[in-house]
Amino acid sequence: MSVPEGKRTESKLEVQTKAKELALYTVTVCGNEKVFPKRDRWVITNRIVSTALTIMEEVDTANDIYVSTKGDFELRRNSQTIALASTAKLLGLIELAYLKYGIEENRMLFWTQLIFDTRELIKKWRQKDKERYCSIE
């Protein structure tokens, strides 16, 4: 028997799964010569891929930190903040790529949705952590 859609909650690993999906899709798109010509791929794709990988790495890092002290919470929060800020950076970079290379609209819609989904999951995670660890000293 399935859980009604309105009563479902995100899996603890959903943010990691989404960040990995975003990184994989980004690497795939940026490696496609039909999307990014080889002659000037290095101009922007390296930064796009690096930013997507940063999101994935910081989500993984934050998830690996077991919070038992205020310092642990701050370390975890810092990684979450970097991941969140990197989603905004990635949106700006792919918008630039869209303007420069005329990336297909459907591809851009899918890509930006992946970023927004990842961003929202990180925000929810940060909020839950804030509530959960507010009394840690």
GROMACS elastic network, one bead per residue, 0.5 to 0.9 nm:
[ bonds ]
;  ai    aj funct       b0    kb
    2     5     6  0.87282   500
    3     6     6  0.83019   500
    3     7     6  0.65678   500
    3     8     6  0.62941   500
    4     7     6  0.54816   500
    4     8     6  0.65724   500
    5     8     6  0.54229   500
    5     9     6  0.88165   500
    6     9     6  0.84867   500
   10    13     6  0.80559   500
   10    14     6  0.62268   500
   10    15     6  0.83630   500
   10   121     6  0.83451   500
   11    14     6  0.50039   500
   11    15     6  0.79852   500
   12    15     6  0.72078   500
   12    16     6  0.83342   500
   12   125     6  0.87616   500
   13    16     6  0.51956   500
   13    17     6  0.61772   500
   13    18     6  0.86272   500
   13    63     6  0.86814   500
   14    18     6  0.60146   500
   14    19     6  0.84555   500
   14   118     6  0.89866   500
   14   121     6  0.77591   500
   15    18     6  0.51374   500
   15    19     6  0.60602   500
   15    20     6  0.85838   500
   15    59     6  0.74882   500
   15   117     6  0.87339   500
   15   118     6  0.63305   500
   15   119     6  0.88108   500
   15   120     6  0.89745   500
   15   121     6  0.55583   500
   15   122     6  0.65266   500
   15   125     6  0.80843   500
   16    19     6  0.51078   500
   16    20     6  0.61655   500
   16    21     6  0.85240   500
   16    56     6  0.70190   500
   16    59     6  0.62483   500
   16    60     6  0.65246   500
   16    63     6  0.82400   500
   16   118     6  0.86451   500
   17    20     6  0.52092   500
   17    21     6  0.61247   500
   17    22     6  0.86232   500
   17    56     6  0.89534   500
   18    22     6  0.60939   500
   18    23     6  0.85991   500
   18    56     6  0.86490   500
   18   114     6  0.73721   500
   18   115     6  0.87213   500
   18   117     6  0.75116   500
   18   118     6  0.57772   500
   18   121     6  0.84517   500
   19    22     6  0.50519   500
   19    23     6  0.62114   500
   19    24     6  0.86339   500
   19    52     6  0.79607   500
   19    53     6  0.85020   500
   19    55     6  0.65411   500
   19    57     6  0.86329   500
   19    59     6  0.73189   500
   19    60     6  0.88825   500
   19   114     6  0.83820   500
   19   115     6  0.83010   500
   19   118     6  0.59889   500
   20    23     6  0.50186   500
   20    24     6  0.60581   500
   20    25     6  0.84906   500
   20    52     6  0.87382   500
   20    53     6  0.82644   500
   20    55     6  0.86458   500
   20    56     6  0.57526   500
   20    57     6  0.89203   500
   21    24     6  0.51637   500
   21    25     6  0.60766   500
   21    26     6  0.84498   500
   21    56     6  0.89508   500
   21   114     6  0.79060   500
   22    25     6  0.52277   500
   22    26     6  0.60134   500
   22    27     6  0.85988   500
   22    52     6  0.68408   500
   22    53     6  0.87164   500
   22    55     6  0.87954   500
   22    56     6  0.80707   500
   22   111     6  0.76439   500
   22   114     6  0.59384   500
   22   115     6  0.67884   500
   22   118     6  0.77881   500
   23    26     6  0.50861   500
   23    27     6  0.61380   500
   23    28     6  0.85515   500
   23    49     6  0.72777   500
   23    51     6  0.87394   500
   23    52     6  0.50418   500
   23    53     6  0.56943   500
   23    54     6  0.88440   500
   23    55     6  0.79143   500
   23    56     6  0.66563   500
   24    27     6  0.52259   500
   24    28     6  0.61477   500
   24    29     6  0.86590   500
   24    52     6  0.86079   500
   24    53     6  0.88025   500
   25    28     6  0.50646   500
   25    29     6  0.61151   500
   25    30     6  0.84851   500
   25   111     6  0.76818   500
   25   114     6  0.89300   500
   26    29     6  0.52263   500
   26    30     6  0.59879   500
   26    31     6  0.84348   500
   26    48     6  0.75107   500
   26    49     6  0.62018   500
   26    52     6  0.68144   500
   26    53     6  0.89031   500
   26   111     6  0.77901   500
   27    30     6  0.51954   500
   27    31     6  0.60412   500
   27    32     6  0.87578   500
   27    45     6  0.87199   500
   27    48     6  0.85642   500
   27    49     6  0.58879   500
   27    52     6  0.82958   500
   27    53     6  0.88785   500
   28    31     6  0.52347   500
   28    32     6  0.65024   500
   29    32     6  0.53084   500
   29    33     6  0.86533   500
   29    35     6  0.69241   500
   29    36     6  0.80494   500
   29   107     6  0.88677   500
   30    33     6  0.78223   500
   30    35     6  0.71725   500
   30    36     6  0.63121   500
   30    41     6  0.79277   500
   30    45     6  0.57467   500
   30    46     6  0.83251   500
   30    48     6  0.79077   500
   30    49     6  0.72381   500
   31    34     6  0.88952   500
   31    35     6  0.81429   500
   31    36     6  0.73561   500
   31    38     6  0.88810   500
   31    41     6  0.86279   500
   31    45     6  0.82920   500
   32    35     6  0.54614   500
   32    36     6  0.61745   500
   32    37     6  0.80099   500
   32    38     6  0.87845   500
   33    36     6  0.50199   500
   33    38     6  0.59351   500
   33    41     6  0.83842   500
   34    37     6  0.63660   500
   34    38     6  0.88785   500
   35   101     6  0.71438   500
   35   102     6  0.82900   500
   35   103     6  0.63371   500
   35   104     6  0.84596   500
   36    39     6  0.85894   500
   36    40     6  0.76334   500
   36    41     6  0.56354   500
   36    45     6  0.77592   500
   36    97     6  0.85318   500
   36   101     6  0.69187   500
   36   103     6  0.85665   500
   37    40     6  0.61006   500
   37    41     6  0.57407   500
   37   101     6  0.85357   500
   38    41     6  0.50158   500
   38    42     6  0.78687   500
   39    42     6  0.79369   500
   40    43     6  0.55971   500
   40    44     6  0.79650   500
   40    45     6  0.88452   500
   41    44     6  0.62518   500
   41    45     6  0.56289   500
   41    46     6  0.76812   500
   42    45     6  0.56415   500
   42    46     6  0.56508   500
   42    47     6  0.83066   500
   43    46     6  0.70188   500
   43    47     6  0.79314   500
   44    47     6  0.54471   500
   44    48     6  0.62947   500
   44    49     6  0.87673   500
   44    93     6  0.75559   500
   44    94     6  0.88226   500
   44    96     6  0.86234   500
   44    97     6  0.72740   500
   45    49     6  0.59713   500
   45    50     6  0.82635   500
   45    93     6  0.88237   500
   45    97     6  0.84117   500
   46    49     6  0.52966   500
   46    50     6  0.59319   500
   46    51     6  0.85058   500
   47    50     6  0.50048   500
   47    51     6  0.60175   500
   47    52     6  0.85804   500
   47    90     6  0.86187   500
   47    93     6  0.77964   500
   48    51     6  0.52548   500
   48    52     6  0.62991   500
   48    53     6  0.86637   500
   48    89     6  0.87823   500
   48    90     6  0.62793   500
   48    93     6  0.62323   500
   48    94     6  0.70806   500
   49    52     6  0.51428   500
   49    53     6  0.61155   500
   49    54     6  0.85198   500
   49    90     6  0.88395   500
   50    53     6  0.51143   500
   50    54     6  0.60950   500
   50    55     6  0.87542   500
   51    55     6  0.63721   500
   51    56     6  0.88217   500
   51    83     6  0.89911   500
   51    86     6  0.61640   500
   51    87     6  0.78642   500
   51    89     6  0.73961   500
   51    90     6  0.61108   500
   52    55     6  0.51949   500
   52    56     6  0.65129   500
   52    57     6  0.87348   500
   52    86     6  0.75771   500
   52    87     6  0.77260   500
   52    90     6  0.68505   500
   53    56     6  0.50808   500
   53    57     6  0.60028   500
   53    58     6  0.84735   500
   54    57     6  0.50321   500
   54    58     6  0.59197   500
   54    59     6  0.83795   500
   54    82     6  0.81764   500
   54    83     6  0.67740   500
   54    86     6  0.71586   500
   55    58     6  0.53761   500
   55    59     6  0.61504   500
   55    60     6  0.86053   500
   55    80     6  0.87625   500
   55    82     6  0.74816   500
   55    84     6  0.74116   500
   55    85     6  0.86951   500
   55    86     6  0.60660   500
   55    87     6  0.69498   500
   55   118     6  0.89737   500
   56    59     6  0.52649   500
   56    60     6  0.62073   500
   56    61     6  0.85992   500
   56    83     6  0.74660   500
   57    60     6  0.50922   500
   57    61     6  0.60101   500
   57    62     6  0.85605   500
   57    79     6  0.87878   500
   57    83     6  0.81171   500
   58    62     6  0.59798   500
   58    63     6  0.83857   500
   58    78     6  0.88329   500
   58    79     6  0.50619   500
   58    80     6  0.64944   500
   58    81     6  0.86733   500
   58    82     6  0.67911   500
   58    83     6  0.54834   500
   59    62     6  0.52187   500
   59    63     6  0.61192   500
   59    64     6  0.86692   500
   59    79     6  0.67356   500
   59    80     6  0.62311   500
   59    82     6  0.88388   500
   59    83     6  0.62953   500
   59   122     6  0.80530   500
   60    63     6  0.51039   500
   60    64     6  0.62440   500
   60    65     6  0.89905   500
   60    79     6  0.87780   500
   61    64     6  0.51724   500
   61    65     6  0.66846   500
   61    76     6  0.75880   500
   61    79     6  0.66801   500
   61    80     6  0.86338   500
   62    65     6  0.54489   500
   62    66     6  0.86406   500
   62    75     6  0.75000   500
   62    77     6  0.71964   500
   62    78     6  0.80076   500
   62    79     6  0.53244   500
   62    80     6  0.61523   500
   63    66     6  0.77041   500
   63    76     6  0.74336   500
   63    79     6  0.89891   500
   63    80     6  0.89079   500
   64    76     6  0.84127   500
   65    72     6  0.67584   500
   65    73     6  0.81423   500
   65    75     6  0.76905   500
   65    76     6  0.60330   500
   66    69     6  0.89471   500
   66    72     6  0.69363   500
   66    73     6  0.82972   500
   66    76     6  0.83596   500
   67    70     6  0.76314   500
   67    71     6  0.81879   500
   67    73     6  0.54575   500
   67    74     6  0.89821   500
   67    75     6  0.89493   500
   67    76     6  0.77088   500
   67   133     6  0.80477   500
   67   136     6  0.89355   500
   68    71     6  0.82901   500
   68    72     6  0.63177   500
   68    73     6  0.75290   500
   68   133     6  0.88209   500
   68   136     6  0.75234   500
   68   137     6  0.89091   500
   69    72     6  0.51710   500
   69    73     6  0.64325   500
   69    74     6  0.87523   500
   69   136     6  0.62338   500
   69   137     6  0.62097   500
   70    73     6  0.50171   500
   70    74     6  0.62013   500
   70    75     6  0.86877   500
   70   133     6  0.83003   500
   70   136     6  0.57456   500
   70   137     6  0.52443   500
   71    74     6  0.50391   500
   71    75     6  0.62056   500
   71    76     6  0.85892   500
   71   137     6  0.86737   500
   72    75     6  0.51394   500
   72    76     6  0.61538   500
   72    77     6  0.84598   500
   73    76     6  0.51184   500
   73    77     6  0.59312   500
   73    78     6  0.84516   500
   73   129     6  0.82985   500
   73   130     6  0.87695   500
   73   133     6  0.73386   500
   73   136     6  0.83110   500
   74    78     6  0.59692   500
   74    79     6  0.86831   500
   75    78     6  0.51109   500
   75    79     6  0.64642   500
   75    80     6  0.87457   500
   76    79     6  0.53117   500
   76    80     6  0.63136   500
   76    81     6  0.86533   500
   77    81     6  0.60338   500
   77    82     6  0.86239   500
   77   126     6  0.70425   500
   77   129     6  0.82737   500
   77   130     6  0.87052   500
   78    82     6  0.62080   500
   78    83     6  0.86131   500
   79    82     6  0.51353   500
   79    83     6  0.61980   500
   79    84     6  0.85791   500
   80    83     6  0.51042   500
   80    84     6  0.61087   500
   80    85     6  0.86006   500
   80   122     6  0.68021   500
   80   123     6  0.84343   500
   80   125     6  0.84358   500
   80   126     6  0.68679   500
   81    84     6  0.50242   500
   81    85     6  0.60433   500
   81    86     6  0.83939   500
   81   122     6  0.85850   500
   81   123     6  0.89898   500
   81   126     6  0.83494   500
   82    85     6  0.51408   500
   82    86     6  0.59916   500
   82    87     6  0.87403   500
   83    86     6  0.50589   500
   83    87     6  0.64989   500
   83   119     6  0.82925   500
   83   122     6  0.77163   500
   84    87     6  0.53090   500
   84    88     6  0.70287   500
   84   118     6  0.85297   500
   84   119     6  0.60224   500
   84   120     6  0.88591   500
   84   122     6  0.64627   500
   84   123     6  0.74130   500
   85    88     6  0.53728   500
   85    89     6  0.64842   500
   85    90     6  0.87882   500
   85   119     6  0.88914   500
   86    90     6  0.59992   500
   86    91     6  0.85616   500
   87    90     6  0.50387   500
   87    91     6  0.62707   500
   87    92     6  0.87831   500
   87   115     6  0.62678   500
   87   116     6  0.78215   500
   87   118     6  0.78199   500
   87   119     6  0.62281   500
   88    91     6  0.51792   500
   88    92     6  0.64910   500
   88    93     6  0.88294   500
   88   115     6  0.85183   500
   88   119     6  0.83573   500
   89    92     6  0.52091   500
   89    93     6  0.63103   500
   89    94     6  0.88036   500
   90    93     6  0.50296   500
   90    94     6  0.61499   500
   90    95     6  0.84397   500
   90   115     6  0.78928   500
   91    94     6  0.53648   500
   91    95     6  0.61051   500
   91    96     6  0.86738   500
   91   112     6  0.69342   500
   91   115     6  0.73130   500
   91   116     6  0.88517   500
   92    95     6  0.51226   500
   92    96     6  0.63207   500
   92    97     6  0.87381   500
   93    96     6  0.51235   500
   93    97     6  0.62922   500
   93    98     6  0.86505   500
   94    98     6  0.59897   500
   94    99     6  0.85509   500
   94   108     6  0.81229   500
   94   111     6  0.86784   500
   94   112     6  0.83487   500
   95    99     6  0.62820   500
   95   100     6  0.86224   500
   95   108     6  0.85860   500
   96    99     6  0.51600   500
   96   100     6  0.61247   500
   96   101     6  0.84285   500
   97   100     6  0.50534   500
   97   101     6  0.56408   500
   97   102     6  0.73990   500
   97   103     6  0.72936   500
   98   101     6  0.54550   500
   98   104     6  0.80141   500
   98   105     6  0.86242   500
   98   108     6  0.75708   500
   99   102     6  0.56621   500
   99   103     6  0.77980   500
  100   103     6  0.83292   500
  102   105     6  0.83237   500
  103   106     6  0.86289   500
  103   107     6  0.70144   500
  103   108     6  0.67412   500
  104   107     6  0.53504   500
  104   108     6  0.63117   500
  104   109     6  0.87363   500
  105   108     6  0.50269   500
  105   109     6  0.60853   500
  105   110     6  0.86433   500
  106   109     6  0.50588   500
  106   110     6  0.62400   500
  106   111     6  0.85244   500
  107   110     6  0.52351   500
  107   111     6  0.60463   500
  107   112     6  0.85340   500
  108   112     6  0.59071   500
  108   113     6  0.82905   500
  109   112     6  0.53240   500
  109   113     6  0.60192   500
  109   114     6  0.86176   500
  110   113     6  0.51286   500
  110   114     6  0.62758   500
  110   115     6  0.88004   500
  111   114     6  0.51664   500
  111   115     6  0.64529   500
  111   116     6  0.87847   500
  112   116     6  0.61128   500
  112   117     6  0.84843   500
  113   116     6  0.50077   500
  113   117     6  0.59393   500
  113   118     6  0.84189   500
  114   117     6  0.51481   500
  114   118     6  0.61204   500
  114   119     6  0.84844   500
  115   118     6  0.51299   500
  115   119     6  0.60046   500
  115   120     6  0.86127   500
  116   120     6  0.60916   500
  116   121     6  0.85649   500
  117   120     6  0.52369   500
  117   121     6  0.62426   500
  117   122     6  0.86766   500
  118   121     6  0.51858   500
  118   122     6  0.62284   500
  118   123     6  0.86856   500
  119   122     6  0.51897   500
  119   123     6  0.62581   500
  119   124     6  0.87448   500
  120   123     6  0.50266   500
  120   124     6  0.61902   500
  120   125     6  0.85171   500
  121   124     6  0.51448   500
  121   125     6  0.60673   500
  121   126     6  0.85803   500
  122   125     6  0.50076   500
  122   126     6  0.60993   500
  122   127     6  0.85917   500
  123   126     6  0.51346   500
  123   127     6  0.62156   500
  123   128     6  0.86620   500
  124   127     6  0.51007   500
  124   128     6  0.61469   500
  124   129     6  0.85435   500
  125   128     6  0.51414   500
  125   129     6  0.61053   500
  125   130     6  0.85427   500
  126   129     6  0.50789   500
  126   130     6  0.60967   500
  126   131     6  0.86921   500
  127   130     6  0.50119   500
  127   131     6  0.62972   500
  127   132     6  0.85164   500
  128   131     6  0.51552   500
  128   132     6  0.59414   500
  128   133     6  0.84777   500
  129   133     6  0.58178   500
  129   134     6  0.79940   500
  130   133     6  0.54780   500
  130   134     6  0.56096   500
  131   134     6  0.54554   500
  131   135     6  0.85448   500
  132   135     6  0.78101   500
  132   136     6  0.88221   500
  133   136     6  0.54149   500
  133   137     6  0.89389   500
  134   137     6  0.85055   500
